[in-house]
């Protein structure tokens, strides 16, 4: 049996049952947009270590297009401090501009026919918002573009994809290791709950205030139900003050600087409200693990989706290379 399946069966048996049922009922073209699990789930209790000042490395890498990125060291890896915004692979091969394939009147209703212009096999990048500064928000890549067309990836294999030479698209395991590192430092999480790390990863700017945050009905229902349950469980410990869109000047203790570039699927959505980041790791068949930070939630959600979504990419590299 495929080692990936063995590994997931060991750790994610319930998730797989849900996933297989979704594939049978809906097929791979139906999106799995809403989170089902919170990460990190620490293997041991938080160490209550003090927060460390961010270790920022200015101008650590330049991509093929000449864009310059800073780095931030978190745990055992150096992460790009900005979202990837390159339009060529490191060897100069162009990445197609998906916006040129999308009708001008594209919107969510058009999603039912999205396979006509972007699907799991196409490679494309999209703009987060027509008015957004790409140098800040980066570009949104479908997963196939992010990993350069690979179809099957081992659980923790380094995949350069759209990243510059010496860098790679982080795996699900590398994201988890980073999250667990942050969750072990008391100064990085909120309210005494080591899973409340979204604020420490979120940038200080770009997040819409609560009154301007329009979640979709399904997402709003999911988040409201989740927050209601947390409030009942934790009462005083759970607070809106732990959200990235609340008092954003207190965000970004880690220096990761996650910006809410939203997503693209048949149209732009979630700009100013959420940050989505691809991993390189297949969940099963056409589904891929990614991370989701919502301005109105204190946690980083770990979930999966189809490859045709446009999400942000952060590249990583070892501290020494």
C-alpha positions, 0 to 999 in steps of 0.5 A: 500500500502507498506509504502516504495512505498508510501514514494518513490511515494511522493519523487521520482515519476519521478524516479519510472516511469523510474524504472518501464519502465526499469523493463518492458523493460529489467527485473531485470538482466539488470544493471542500472549502470549510475547515474540519480540524484545528492545528496545531494539536501539540504532541505534548503540553506547551513548554511555556517558553517566552516569545522570542523576537522575530529573526528577520533576514532582509533580502535573503532571496531574489526570484526569476522576475527580480522580486526580492523577499525577506526571510524569517526564521521560525523553528528549524526553517527560514520562511519567506516573509512575503507571499510568492509573486513570481510569474516564471519558474526558476528556469524561466518557464512562464506560469500562465496568467489565469486572469486572461482565461477568466471571463470579465463577468466571472463570479461565484455563480460561474463556478459550476463551469469552472473546469472550462478555464481552470482545473486540477491539471492547469497551471495558473496564477491569479491576482488577489484583488484588482486593486491590491498591491502585488508586491505586498499580497503576492499572487494566488496560484492553483496547486498545480502551478505551485508544485509545477504540475506534479501529480503525486507527492510523497508525504514529506518530499521537498518540492521546488515548484514555483519557488526560487532555487534553494527553496521549496513549497512547504509540506504539511509536515513542515507547516505542522512543525512550525505551528507546534514551535509557535504553540510551545512559546507562551508569548506567541499564543493567546489566552493560555490556549496553545492553539490560539496562534493565528494572531502571532502569525497574522500581519499587522495590516490588511485585515478588515474590521469586524463590521466590514467582514462579510463571511459567506453564509456557510462559513459564517455558520461554521465559524459561529458554531465553532466559536459558540462551542469554544465560548461555552467550553472556555468562557472567560478564556475565549475572547475576540481580542485573540482574533487577527482583525482585533487590535491588529497592532498586537499581531505578528509576534513571530514576524511571519506576516500573513496577509489576507490575500483571500482566494481565487476560484472563478473569481476573487473572494475573501480579500482582507478577511482570510489567508490561505496557504498551500502545502505541497502534500496530497491528502488523497487523490485530487485533494491537497492540505492547506492552511487557513487563517480567518480574521475572526478566529484565533486558530490556524485551521488545517484542511484540504481542498481541490487543486484548482483553487488559487491560494498564496504560497510561502517558500521555505529553506533550511537554516543552513544550505 
